[in-house]
């Protein structure tokens, strides 16, 4: 953005000196001062393209997105063929979530500068965000033709290939990036997800440790005590701390019993909402929810690092259920009363909105309508959080609302305990029901998380779980049809899981 186009929109006279000062301020990274100087230029010459473009860039950096767009569009009106200007405008639209407009400006940049690898890379990003994987793949490949070894484009291509189930090619790309940059944490992490999804635990668990280096994740926990190396504990206390989401903690708490068997006194750290059920996990001697008040301990480890520390293989994966139990029920909860006759099925249709890929993992209630009229099935909502309000908005499905009453997982576990079956999307309740040994049917998106691996219908993590996976990205009709057929079969033979 440092070069102004010739002709219309070029600063003249004293404004040139001000522009020179603004460029110097940019070079010295005095961004606020530079923005003021560019604004002063525009006060004198409103059609100075360089000032408009640079001010738009700086406003973008300051996260003043609407003001940035105003400045950039004024520059585009004056100099529609200015290199990189459409790319910057596309970046602003992308940050605003206006993806179609972002893609439009990326396309314009590729038309203006067809040999610019950055233009094609950004077009790939835009198409990927719009869930147009084939178009994204084409754009990324074009960027790599123009600039071989373009790591960002390689990462984008690898991600889309993985999302389209081309794991072999995606793996090759991530491995190539690691050869080029051995400390590329994102490539290591993505490689780990592919290796683990194919049960290559020997390579996958060590690669999985690179999650702790990812820039977009919370900083890893550090304590003054040493990290545990997997050796015998001989009575020492060990703090196992949680990370990531509720479901991850439930899933990996299974390893507490293994750690305790190595001679350790296990202290488990987790959010307060999980306290009532984590206290029931075998091997856990104490649960703490306040990191500032944890009891003394000798060594520590992240729950999610335990498979790497322990050298877990597919044959040694601990999957004996139940290993989580419901606390004693309290009086007055709606799930403690009598039930109408029939198969009692709990339902969760939405992942936590703040979690990764929540929209892709959630299923709109309208897709579940073929299940409502099954005679002999009684539906009970376990959906907590804001999504629970969807029951009132939907076309009055015959679902009893329990989830809106939940304030912690002990209540959810009590409700699950009373049911015959849980039907859920990939969220924490799937892990809870599986850990409790309850029959649970889990709806998975086409690009399912690595932990569900490549098994067509079952999970090595949870013996009582069945998996119903999309055959096509975004299409829930197939899994719901399979679930309907399976429910009819179960009604005829209740022993079927």
N, C-alpha and C positions, 0 to 999 in steps of 0.2 A: 504494500500500500504506500510505499515511500515515493513512487514516481507519479507525478501528475500528467494527465494526457495533454497534449498540445492543443492550442486553439481555445475553444469556448471553455470558460470556467477556470482559466489560469490566473493566479493572483498577479497584480501589477503594482508598480510604485512601491510605497512604503510597506505594503503588505508582504512583499517578498522578504524584507528583513524580519518581519514577524514570523513568517514561515520558517526561515532559517533558524530562528531562535527555538521555535517549536520542535524542529527536527533535532536540534542539539539536546533539548530537554528529553525527547524520546530516547536518544542515544544514551543519556545519563539515567534513564529509567525514572525520570521525574514526571510521572504520568499525570498527576493532578495539575501540575504547572503547565504541562503540554496541552492538556484539555482546555485550560483557561486561555492559553495563547491561541489555539485554533479557533475557539469561540470568538476571541477578539478579532481575528482575521475575518471571520464570517460576519461580524457586525459591520465591518467596512465593505466586504465584498461577499455578499450572500451566495454567489454562484461559484465560489472557489472550490473546485472538485476535490483537490487534495485535502483541504481543511475539512470538508464534509465527510470524506471517507475516513480520514484519520480520527476525527471526532467520533464518528460512528463506531470505529474500532475501540476507542478508549471507553466510550459509554458501555459497550459490550463487556469490556473488562471490569467495569464498575457495577455490572449487573443491572444497569438502567436500560432494559431491553426495548421498551417502547420508544424511548428517546433515541436509542441507537438506530432502530428501524427508520424513524423519521429522517435522520441524517443520511442514512445509507440510501434510502429511496430518492432523496433529493439528488444525491451524487449519481445514482443510476439514471435518473431522468436526463442529467447533463452529459453523462459519459457511459452509455449502456454497454460499451465494449471494453471498459476498463478491466484489465486482468485482476483476478482475485476478488473483485468487488461482489460478484454474485456468490462466491464461496462464503464470504463473510456474512452476507445477508442470509444465506442458507443456514449458517451456524446459529444466528440469532433466532431464526424461526424454529430450528430444532430445539433450542433451549426453551423456547416458549411452548413446545409441544405441538406446534403447527407443522406437522410432518409433510403434508402434501405441498405446502408452499416452499418448504425447505427443499424438497425434491425438485420442484420446478426450477428453482434457482441453480441447483446443481446441474441439471440438464442444460440450462443456458450456458453454464461455464464450460461444459464439455463441448458444446457447439462452437463457442468462441475460441477455446484453446484445446482442440482435440488431442494434442500431444502432451498435455499437462497431466501427469500422473496423479497429482493432488486432486484435480477436478474429478477424476474417475473414482478415486478412493472415497471422496466425500459423497459422490453419487451412490456408491456401494453402501455407505453408512445410512443414507437416506432410505434406500430401498429395503435395507435390512430392518430399519425401524418401522417401515410400512408393512413388514411381513410379506415381502415379495422376494423370497430367497433366490429364485432363479435369476431375476434381474440383478440382485446384489452380487451373485457369483460372477455374472458376466462383467459387471463393472469392476470388481476387484481383480479379475483376471486381466482386464485391459490395463489397469494401473500397474500390475506386475510385468506386463509386456513392455510397458514404457519405462519402468524402473525396476529391474530385477533386484531382489533382495529388499524390497520396500516392506519393512517389518510390520508396520501398522496394517498395510493391505493384506499381508500374509495372515495376521491375526484375524482380521475381519473375515477373510475367506475360510480360514479354519473353523471359525465359529459357525458360519452359515452351513458349511459342509457337515459339521456335527449335528446341527439342528435339523438337517435334511436326512439324517441317518447314514451319511457317508463317513462312517467312523474311520475307515482305513485311510482314506485320503487326508482327513482332518488330522489324524495321528501323525502322518508323515510331515505335514506342514508344521505342527507344533514341535516335533523333534528337530526339524530343520532350523526353526527359530532358536531353539536351545543351543544348537551347534554354533550358530552365529552369535548368540548372546546367552552364555551359560547362566546368567543371573536374571533372566527374564521371568519374573514370578508368575505373570499371567499365563505364559506358555506352559510352564511347569504345572500350574493348577489345571489348565484345560486338558493337558496330557493325563494328569491324574484321574480326572473324571472319566475319560475314555478307558483307561486301563482298569479302573475299578469296576466300571459298568460291564466289562468283559471278564471280571473275576481274576484279573492279573494282579493279585494282591502283593506279590513279591516286589514288583516295581511300583505299583500304584500307591501303597501306603506311604513310602518315603516321599514320593512326588506330592502327595496330599499335604505334607507339612509346609509346602510353599504357600498354602493359603494364608499363613501367618505373615507373609511378606506383601500381600496384596494391598495396594494403596487405598482401595475403596472399602476396606474392611476395618473394623475397630482394631486398634493397636493391641497386640497380644499382651496377655497378663504377665507381669514380672513380679517376682517376690525375692526377698533377700536369701531365702533358702534355695538349695540347688534343685534343678529339675531331676526328676526320677529317670534312671537309665534302664529300668526293667529288672534290676538285680533283686535278690531276696531282701525283704524289708526287716526281718528279725525284730518285729515288734514296734518298729518305728511308725509314726503317724504320717499319713500322706494326704494332702489336699488335692482332690480332683475337682477342678473348676469347670463350669460350663462355658460354652461360647455359642455364638449363632443363635438359633431359635429354640423354642420349647421342644419341638419334635426331635431336634438333634440331641438334646439333653436326655430325653426319654429313651431314645434309641441307643445311645452310647453308655447310659448308666448300667447296662447289662454287664459291662466289664468290671464293675465294682467288686463283684464276687470273686473274679479271677485275681484281682489285686489283693483282696483280703486273704485269699488262699496262699499268697506269697509271703504272708506273715505281717501284713500291714494293718494298721488301724485306719480305716477309711473315713475321711471327712469330706463330705460332698457339698460344694458350693453351687447354689442355683437361685433363680428368682423366687420371690415369696410365693407366687402363684403355684409353683410346683412343690412347695414344701410338704403338703399333706401326702402326696404320693411318693416323693423321693424318700421319705422316712420309712417306706415299706420295702425298699429295694434290698434284696439280700446282699450282705457284705458291707452295707453302709452303717457305720457306728454313730455318726452324727451328721446333721444337715445344718448348714449355715446359709443365711440369706443376706447378711450384712458383711461385706468384705472388710469393713473397718473393725469388725468385732470377731473375726474368726479366731478359734482357739489355737494354741501353739501347734506347729507341725514341723516335721523334719524335711520332707521333700514334697514336691508338687508336680502335677501333670495336668494338661488339658484332657478332658474326656475324649475329645476327638483325635487326640494324639495317641491314645492307648493302643489302637490296632498296630500302629507303626512300632511303638515301644515293645509290644508283646510279640511282634512277628506273626500277627494273625493271618491264617490261611483260610481258604474256603472250607477246609476240613475242621479247623479249630474255631470257627466262628461260633461264639456262644449264642444259641438260639432256643434254649429251654424256656418255655413260657408256662405259667405266668412268672414274671419277675417284678411286676408292679401290681399292687393290690389297692382296692378301694378302701378308704378309711371307714369306720363305722358310720352308718347313716344317721343324720340328725333328724329330729322330728320336724314336720311341717313342710318338707320339700315336696314338690308336686310329683316327683318320681317315686315316692315311698308308699303311694296308695295302691288301690286295686286297679287292675287293667281289664280292658275289654278283651274277650277271647280273640285269638289270632296270633300271627307271627309278629312279634314286636321288633321293629326295625328302627334304629337310630339313623339320623341323616345329617350330614354336613356337606354343603355344596360350595362353600367359598373359602379360599385361603385368606390368611391375614393380609389386609390390603397393603401393609407396609413391607411385606416380604417380597423376595425376588420372584418374578414371573407369576405374581398372584393372579393376574387376569387370565393367563394361559392355563393355570392349574384349576381355576374355578369354573363351575358349570352353571349357566343361567338356569333358573328354576323351570323355565318353559320347556327345556329339553327333557325334564323328568316327568312331564305330564303323562306319558304312556304308562307310568308306574302307579299313578294314583288310584286307578279303578280296579286294581287287583283285589279280588275278593279274598278275605282272610289275612290281609296284611294291615297292620296298624303302624302308622308312621309317627315318629317322635323326633322333633328337631333338637339336635345337639349344637346347633349353630350359635356361637357367641359373637359378641362384637357388633359393629355397625351393620354387617350383612344380615343379621337376624331380622332386621326390619323388612327384609325382602318377602317374608311370609305374608305380611299385611298387604303388600303391593301386588303380589301374584294373584292369579285367578282363584283365590281361596282353595288351595290344595288341602286335602284332609290330613294335615300335619299338626300334631299337638306341639306347642312351643314350650320347650324346656330351656333351651340354650340361653335365652335372654335373661334367665335367673342366675346363670353361673357367674361367680366372682373368682373362683380358683379351680384348679384341676381336680381337687378332691371331690367337688360336687359333680364334675363331669364323669369322674371314675365311678361314683355312686350310681349315676344314671346309666352308664354303660353296663354296669354289673347286672342291672335288672332286665336288660334287653336280650333278645335272641341273636341279633345280628346288627352290625353297624355298616352302613353304606356311606362312604366319605370320599372326598377328593384328597389329594396329596397335601395333608396338613397335619398338625400335631395330634388331632384326634385319631388319625390312622395309626400313628405310633402308639398312642395310649391304648387303644383297643387291642392292637397286636401284642403289646407288652403284657396286657392283662390276659392274653390267651382267649380273647373273645373272637368268634367268627367275624371277620371284617372283610368287606369287599371295597377295594380302593380303585377309584377312577383316576387314570393317568393320562396326561397329554401325550401327543405323539413324541415330542422331545422331552421325555421324562427325565427326572433327576437321576444321577448316576447310581444312587443307592438302590434303585429298583432293578438295576442290571438288565439283562436281556432275556430273562425268563418269560415265557409266553403267558403264564397265568398264575405263578406263585412267587413268593419271596423267600429267599434263604434266611432273611432276618426274622421273619414271623411265620411259624408253621401254620397258623390258623387264618392266614391272609390269602385272598385271591385278588389277582390284578386284572383290571379291565382297561386296556390301553387303546387310545385312538389309532385307527389305521391310517387316517389322513389328518394333517395338521388342522386343528380347530373344529373337527367334525366329531361331535359327541353322539350322533345318532346310532352309530355302530355299537359302542360300549353300552348305551342304554338299552338297545335291543337285546344284547346278550344278557344284561342284568335281568331284564323282564323274563326272558326264557329261563334263566337260572332260578328266579324267584318262583316261577310256576312249578319248576321241577322240585324245588325245596318244599313247597307247599304239599306236594304229593308224597315226598319222602323227607320228613323233617330231619333225618340223620345226616343229610347232605350238608356239608359245611358252607 
